[in-house]
Amino acid sequence: MTVKIGTIGDRIANRLSRAFPGPTSEIAPARPIVSFSFDDAPRSAWRDGAAILEAAGGRGTYYLAGDLILNHARELDLTPAEGCVDLAARGHELGCHTFSHVKLATMSREALAADLDRNERFLRELDGRTARRNFAVPYTMMSPGRQALLRSRFRSSRSGWPAVNRGMTNLQGLGAVELRQSLFDPGAIGAWLDDLARRPGWLIFFTHHVRENPPGDYGLSPLNFEAAVNAVKARGFDILTVDAALDRIGIAR
């Protein structure tokens, strides 16, 4: 259920970020936790993804890049600003995905900090949040040289490395399993959940669209997304936003 993306250099940077994580925190929940997250917040993730999660008693985390929402929402079929406000009002979490949606390593530390400041202003207008947010790395391409900056600004940063988060963990490189239509396999999802049942931890799923024939294969059909959510619900696992999961685990705000 995983796809290799990026250049060889990108993948090396990802591995270096995991090999030298810096400070770690213990993730040891008493019960299994599952989070569903959406990158870029396509309109279908607002319209259909949120409703499917709510029907299962859960909420999701939507990682937003302000430039995409403000300037490209129509052409990319993304959730408009008013839809993001609606998501927050319904209890879903708005996270940061940079403002410009660029690879971290392509920007200087100063330029990236300014970009993150800009996105924080954008997000605060949507939900009024003042506490530290959670972050998802654009294109899932981590950068060892940007770990300290992320650590200073965010409660967590989500990568695209497929793993259950448990034990001593780098909160600025959380593992996550991507859900894609062409690779959708209920058996594979069941295997991840079996692993979680044997040893409680925190499993994060991420996707983009929740629609038939998702563009570029970035997403799932509503039927398959609902199947993934219901598989979690059927096991009695907690479905929490990333922020609520961190609270449950006991990570300081």
Contacts in CASP RR format, 6 or more apart in sequence:
PFRMAT RR
TARGET T0000
AUTHOR 0000-0000-0000
METHOD contacts of the structure
MODEL  1
MTVKIGTIGDRIANRLSRAFPGPTSEIAPARPIVSFSFDDAPRSAWRDGA
AILEAAGGRGTYYLAGDLILNHARELDLTPAEGCVDLAARGHELGCHTFS
HVKLATMSREALAADLDRNERFLRELDGRTARRNFAVPYTMMSPGRQALL
RSRFRSSRSGWPAVNRGMTNLQGLGAVELRQSLFDPGAIGAWLDDLARRP
GWLIFFTHHVRENPPGDYGLSPLNFEAAVNAVKARGFDILTVDAALDRIG
IAR
1 162 0 8 1.000
1 177 0 8 1.000
1 178 0 8 1.000
1 179 0 8 1.000
1 180 0 8 1.000
1 183 0 8 1.000
1 184 0 8 1.000
1 185 0 8 1.000
1 188 0 8 1.000
1 189 0 8 1.000
2 162 0 8 1.000
2 177 0 8 1.000
2 178 0 8 1.000
2 183 0 8 1.000
3 178 0 8 1.000
3 180 0 8 1.000
3 183 0 8 1.000
4 11 0 8 1.000
5 139 0 8 1.000
5 140 0 8 1.000
6 139 0 8 1.000
6 141 0 8 1.000
10 103 0 8 1.000
10 105 0 8 1.000
10 139 0 8 1.000
10 141 0 8 1.000
13 105 0 8 1.000
13 141 0 8 1.000
13 142 0 8 1.000
13 143 0 8 1.000
13 144 0 8 1.000
14 140 0 8 1.000
14 141 0 8 1.000
14 142 0 8 1.000
14 159 0 8 1.000
14 161 0 8 1.000
16 144 0 8 1.000
17 142 0 8 1.000
17 143 0 8 1.000
17 144 0 8 1.000
17 147 0 8 1.000
17 159 0 8 1.000
17 170 0 8 1.000
17 173 0 8 1.000
18 142 0 8 1.000
18 159 0 8 1.000
18 161 0 8 1.000
18 170 0 8 1.000
18 173 0 8 1.000
20 144 0 8 1.000
21 147 0 8 1.000
21 170 0 8 1.000
21 172 0 8 1.000
21 173 0 8 1.000
22 147 0 8 1.000
22 170 0 8 1.000
23 151 0 8 1.000
23 170 0 8 1.000
24 168 0 8 1.000
24 169 0 8 1.000
24 170 0 8 1.000
24 171 0 8 1.000
25 168 0 8 1.000
25 169 0 8 1.000
25 171 0 8 1.000
25 251 0 8 1.000
26 167 0 8 1.000
26 168 0 8 1.000
26 169 0 8 1.000
27 165 0 8 1.000
27 166 0 8 1.000
27 167 0 8 1.000
27 169 0 8 1.000
27 201 0 8 1.000
27 202 0 8 1.000
27 249 0 8 1.000
28 166 0 8 1.000
28 167 0 8 1.000
28 200 0 8 1.000
28 201 0 8 1.000
28 249 0 8 1.000
29 200 0 8 1.000
29 201 0 8 1.000
29 202 0 8 1.000
29 248 0 8 1.000
29 249 0 8 1.000
30 200 0 8 1.000
31 200 0 8 1.000
31 237 0 8 1.000
31 238 0 8 1.000
32 193 0 8 1.000
32 196 0 8 1.000
32 197 0 8 1.000
32 200 0 8 1.000
32 201 0 8 1.000
32 202 0 8 1.000
32 203 0 8 1.000
32 235 0 8 1.000
32 237 0 8 1.000
32 238 0 8 1.000
33 200 0 8 1.000
33 201 0 8 1.000
33 202 0 8 1.000
33 203 0 8 1.000
33 237 0 8 1.000
33 238 0 8 1.000
33 240 0 8 1.000
33 245 0 8 1.000
33 248 0 8 1.000
33 249 0 8 1.000
34 193 0 8 1.000
34 196 0 8 1.000
34 202 0 8 1.000
34 203 0 8 1.000
34 204 0 8 1.000
34 205 0 8 1.000
34 232 0 8 1.000
34 237 0 8 1.000
34 238 0 8 1.000
34 239 0 8 1.000
34 240 0 8 1.000
35 60 0 8 1.000
35 61 0 8 1.000
35 202 0 8 1.000
35 203 0 8 1.000
35 204 0 8 1.000
35 205 0 8 1.000
35 239 0 8 1.000
35 240 0 8 1.000
35 241 0 8 1.000
35 242 0 8 1.000
35 245 0 8 1.000
36 53 0 8 1.000
36 60 0 8 1.000
36 61 0 8 1.000
36 204 0 8 1.000
36 205 0 8 1.000
36 206 0 8 1.000
36 207 0 8 1.000
36 228 0 8 1.000
36 229 0 8 1.000
36 239 0 8 1.000
37 60 0 8 1.000
37 61 0 8 1.000
37 62 0 8 1.000
37 63 0 8 1.000
37 136 0 8 1.000
37 158 0 8 1.000
37 176 0 8 1.000
37 204 0 8 1.000
37 205 0 8 1.000
37 206 0 8 1.000
37 207 0 8 1.000
37 242 0 8 1.000
38 45 0 8 1.000
38 49 0 8 1.000
38 60 0 8 1.000
38 61 0 8 1.000
38 62 0 8 1.000
38 63 0 8 1.000
38 206 0 8 1.000
38 207 0 8 1.000
38 208 0 8 1.000
38 210 0 8 1.000
39 63 0 8 1.000
39 97 0 8 1.000
39 136 0 8 1.000
39 206 0 8 1.000
39 207 0 8 1.000
39 208 0 8 1.000
40 63 0 8 1.000
40 64 0 8 1.000
40 65 0 8 1.000
40 68 0 8 1.000
40 76 0 8 1.000
40 78 0 8 1.000
40 97 0 8 1.000
40 101 0 8 1.000
40 208 0 8 1.000
41 62 0 8 1.000
41 63 0 8 1.000
41 64 0 8 1.000
41 69 0 8 1.000
41 78 0 8 1.000
41 79 0 8 1.000
41 84 0 8 1.000
41 87 0 8 1.000
42 76 0 8 1.000
42 77 0 8 1.000
42 78 0 8 1.000
42 79 0 8 1.000
42 208 0 8 1.000
42 209 0 8 1.000
42 210 0 8 1.000
42 211 0 8 1.000
43 73 0 8 1.000
43 77 0 8 1.000
43 78 0 8 1.000
43 79 0 8 1.000
43 80 0 8 1.000
44 77 0 8 1.000
44 209 0 8 1.000
44 210 0 8 1.000
44 211 0 8 1.000
44 214 0 8 1.000
44 222 0 8 1.000
45 62 0 8 1.000
45 79 0 8 1.000
45 207 0 8 1.000
45 208 0 8 1.000
45 209 0 8 1.000
45 210 0 8 1.000
46 62 0 8 1.000
46 79 0 8 1.000
46 83 0 8 1.000
46 84 0 8 1.000
46 86 0 8 1.000
46 87 0 8 1.000
47 210 0 8 1.000
48 210 0 8 1.000
48 211 0 8 1.000
48 222 0 8 1.000
48 225 0 8 1.000
49 210 0 8 1.000
49 222 0 8 1.000
49 225 0 8 1.000
50 59 0 8 1.000
50 60 0 8 1.000
50 87 0 8 1.000
50 90 0 8 1.000
50 92 0 8 1.000
52 210 0 8 1.000
52 222 0 8 1.000
52 225 0 8 1.000
52 226 0 8 1.000
52 229 0 8 1.000
53 59 0 8 1.000
53 60 0 8 1.000
53 92 0 8 1.000
53 229 0 8 1.000
53 239 0 8 1.000
54 90 0 8 1.000
56 229 0 8 1.000
56 230 0 8 1.000
56 232 0 8 1.000
56 233 0 8 1.000
56 239 0 8 1.000
57 233 0 8 1.000
57 239 0 8 1.000
58 239 0 8 1.000
58 240 0 8 1.000
59 90 0 8 1.000
59 91 0 8 1.000
59 92 0 8 1.000
59 93 0 8 1.000
59 239 0 8 1.000
59 240 0 8 1.000
59 241 0 8 1.000
59 244 0 8 1.000
60 92 0 8 1.000
60 93 0 8 1.000
60 239 0 8 1.000
60 241 0 8 1.000
61 92 0 8 1.000
61 93 0 8 1.000
61 94 0 8 1.000
61 95 0 8 1.000
61 134 0 8 1.000
61 241 0 8 1.000
61 242 0 8 1.000
61 243 0 8 1.000
62 79 0 8 1.000
62 84 0 8 1.000
62 87 0 8 1.000
62 92 0 8 1.000
62 93 0 8 1.000
62 94 0 8 1.000
62 95 0 8 1.000
63 95 0 8 1.000
63 96 0 8 1.000
63 97 0 8 1.000
63 134 0 8 1.000
63 135 0 8 1.000
63 136 0 8 1.000
63 158 0 8 1.000
64 84 0 8 1.000
64 94 0 8 1.000
64 95 0 8 1.000
64 96 0 8 1.000
64 97 0 8 1.000
64 119 0 8 1.000
64 122 0 8 1.000
64 123 0 8 1.000
64 126 0 8 1.000
65 97 0 8 1.000
65 98 0 8 1.000
65 99 0 8 1.000
65 100 0 8 1.000
65 101 0 8 1.000
65 119 0 8 1.000
65 138 0 8 1.000
66 97 0 8 1.000
66 99 0 8 1.000
66 118 0 8 1.000
66 119 0 8 1.000
66 122 0 8 1.000
66 123 0 8 1.000
67 99 0 8 1.000
67 100 0 8 1.000
67 101 0 8 1.000
68 76 0 8 1.000
68 78 0 8 1.000
68 101 0 8 1.000
69 78 0 8 1.000
69 79 0 8 1.000
69 80 0 8 1.000
69 81 0 8 1.000
69 84 0 8 1.000
69 122 0 8 1.000
70 81 0 8 1.000
70 122 0 8 1.000
72 78 0 8 1.000
73 79 0 8 1.000
73 80 0 8 1.000
73 81 0 8 1.000
77 209 0 8 1.000
77 215 0 8 1.000
79 87 0 8 1.000
81 126 0 8 1.000
84 94 0 8 1.000
84 126 0 8 1.000
84 127 0 8 1.000
85 126 0 8 1.000
85 127 0 8 1.000
87 94 0 8 1.000
88 94 0 8 1.000
88 126 0 8 1.000
88 127 0 8 1.000
91 241 0 8 1.000
92 241 0 8 1.000
93 134 0 8 1.000
93 241 0 8 1.000
93 242 0 8 1.000
93 243 0 8 1.000
93 244 0 8 1.000
94 123 0 8 1.000
94 126 0 8 1.000
94 127 0 8 1.000
94 129 0 8 1.000
94 133 0 8 1.000
95 123 0 8 1.000
95 133 0 8 1.000
95 134 0 8 1.000
95 135 0 8 1.000
95 136 0 8 1.000
95 242 0 8 1.000
96 116 0 8 1.000
96 119 0 8 1.000
96 120 0 8 1.000
96 123 0 8 1.000
96 133 0 8 1.000
96 134 0 8 1.000
96 135 0 8 1.000
96 136 0 8 1.000
96 154 0 8 1.000
97 119 0 8 1.000
97 135 0 8 1.000
97 136 0 8 1.000
97 138 0 8 1.000
98 104 0 8 1.000
98 112 0 8 1.000
98 115 0 8 1.000
98 116 0 8 1.000
98 119 0 8 1.000
98 138 0 8 1.000
99 115 0 8 1.000
99 116 0 8 1.000
99 118 0 8 1.000
99 119 0 8 1.000
99 122 0 8 1.000
100 115 0 8 1.000
101 138 0 8 1.000
102 115 0 8 1.000
102 138 0 8 1.000
103 138 0 8 1.000
103 139 0 8 1.000
103 141 0 8 1.000
103 143 0 8 1.000
104 112 0 8 1.000
104 137 0 8 1.000
104 138 0 8 1.000
104 141 0 8 1.000
104 142 0 8 1.000
104 143 0 8 1.000
104 146 0 8 1.000
105 141 0 8 1.000
105 143 0 8 1.000
105 145 0 8 1.000
105 146 0 8 1.000
107 115 0 8 1.000
109 145 0 8 1.000
109 146 0 8 1.000
109 149 0 8 1.000
112 146 0 8 1.000
112 149 0 8 1.000
113 149 0 8 1.000
116 149 0 8 1.000
116 153 0 8 1.000
120 133 0 8 1.000
123 129 0 8 1.000
123 133 0 8 1.000
124 130 0 8 1.000
131 253 0 8 1.000
132 153 0 8 1.000
132 154 0 8 1.000
132 155 0 8 1.000
132 253 0 8 1.000
133 154 0 8 1.000
133 155 0 8 1.000
133 243 0 8 1.000
134 154 0 8 1.000
134 155 0 8 1.000
134 156 0 8 1.000
134 157 0 8 1.000
134 158 0 8 1.000
134 242 0 8 1.000
134 243 0 8 1.000
134 246 0 8 1.000
135 150 0 8 1.000
135 153 0 8 1.000
135 154 0 8 1.000
135 156 0 8 1.000
135 157 0 8 1.000
135 158 0 8 1.000
136 157 0 8 1.000
136 158 0 8 1.000
136 206 0 8 1.000
137 157 0 8 1.000
137 158 0 8 1.000
137 159 0 8 1.000
137 160 0 8 1.000
137 173 0 8 1.000
140 159 0 8 1.000
140 160 0 8 1.000
140 161 0 8 1.000
142 157 0 8 1.000
142 159 0 8 1.000
142 173 0 8 1.000
147 172 0 8 1.000
150 157 0 8 1.000
150 172 0 8 1.000
151 171 0 8 1.000
151 172 0 8 1.000
154 172 0 8 1.000
155 171 0 8 1.000
155 243 0 8 1.000
155 246 0 8 1.000
155 251 0 8 1.000
155 253 0 8 1.000
156 171 0 8 1.000
156 172 0 8 1.000
156 173 0 8 1.000
156 174 0 8 1.000
156 242 0 8 1.000
156 246 0 8 1.000
156 251 0 8 1.000
157 171 0 8 1.000
157 172 0 8 1.000
157 173 0 8 1.000
157 174 0 8 1.000
158 173 0 8 1.000
158 174 0 8 1.000
158 175 0 8 1.000
158 176 0 8 1.000
158 204 0 8 1.000
158 206 0 8 1.000
158 242 0 8 1.000
159 173 0 8 1.000
159 174 0 8 1.000
159 175 0 8 1.000
159 176 0 8 1.000
160 175 0 8 1.000
160 176 0 8 1.000
160 178 0 8 1.000
160 206 0 8 1.000
161 173 0 8 1.000
161 175 0 8 1.000
161 176 0 8 1.000
162 175 0 8 1.000
162 176 0 8 1.000
162 177 0 8 1.000
162 178 0 8 1.000
163 175 0 8 1.000
163 176 0 8 1.000
163 177 0 8 1.000
164 175 0 8 1.000
164 192 0 8 1.000
164 195 0 8 1.000
164 196 0 8 1.000
164 199 0 8 1.000
164 201 0 8 1.000
164 202 0 8 1.000
164 203 0 8 1.000
165 174 0 8 1.000
165 175 0 8 1.000
165 201 0 8 1.000
165 202 0 8 1.000
165 203 0 8 1.000
165 204 0 8 1.000
166 199 0 8 1.000
166 200 0 8 1.000
166 201 0 8 1.000
166 202 0 8 1.000
171 246 0 8 1.000
171 251 0 8 1.000
174 204 0 8 1.000
175 204 0 8 1.000
176 204 0 8 1.000
176 205 0 8 1.000
176 206 0 8 1.000
177 192 0 8 1.000
177 203 0 8 1.000
177 204 0 8 1.000
177 205 0 8 1.000
177 206 0 8 1.000
178 205 0 8 1.000
178 206 0 8 1.000
178 207 0 8 1.000
179 205 0 8 1.000
179 206 0 8 1.000
179 207 0 8 1.000
179 219 0 8 1.000
179 220 0 8 1.000
179 224 0 8 1.000
179 225 0 8 1.000
179 228 0 8 1.000
180 207 0 8 1.000
180 214 0 8 1.000
180 217 0 8 1.000
180 218 0 8 1.000
180 219 0 8 1.000
180 220 0 8 1.000
181 213 0 8 1.000
181 214 0 8 1.000
181 217 0 8 1.000
181 219 0 8 1.000
181 220 0 8 1.000
181 221 0 8 1.000
181 224 0 8 1.000
182 217 0 8 1.000
184 220 0 8 1.000
184 224 0 8 1.000
186 227 0 8 1.000
186 231 0 8 1.000
189 228 0 8 1.000
189 231 0 8 1.000
190 231 0 8 1.000
192 203 0 8 1.000
193 203 0 8 1.000
193 231 0 8 1.000
193 232 0 8 1.000
193 235 0 8 1.000
193 237 0 8 1.000
196 203 0 8 1.000
196 237 0 8 1.000
197 235 0 8 1.000
202 245 0 8 1.000
202 249 0 8 1.000
204 242 0 8 1.000
205 228 0 8 1.000
207 218 0 8 1.000
207 219 0 8 1.000
207 220 0 8 1.000
207 225 0 8 1.000
208 214 0 8 1.000
208 218 0 8 1.000
208 219 0 8 1.000
209 215 0 8 1.000
209 218 0 8 1.000
209 219 0 8 1.000
209 220 0 8 1.000
210 219 0 8 1.000
210 220 0 8 1.000
210 221 0 8 1.000
210 222 0 8 1.000
210 225 0 8 1.000
211 219 0 8 1.000
211 221 0 8 1.000
211 222 0 8 1.000
212 221 0 8 1.000
212 222 0 8 1.000
213 221 0 8 1.000
214 220 0 8 1.000
214 221 0 8 1.000
219 225 0 8 1.000
220 228 0 8 1.000
229 239 0 8 1.000
232 239 0 8 1.000
233 239 0 8 1.000
238 248 0 8 1.000
240 248 0 8 1.000
246 253 0 8 1.000
247 253 0 8 1.000
END
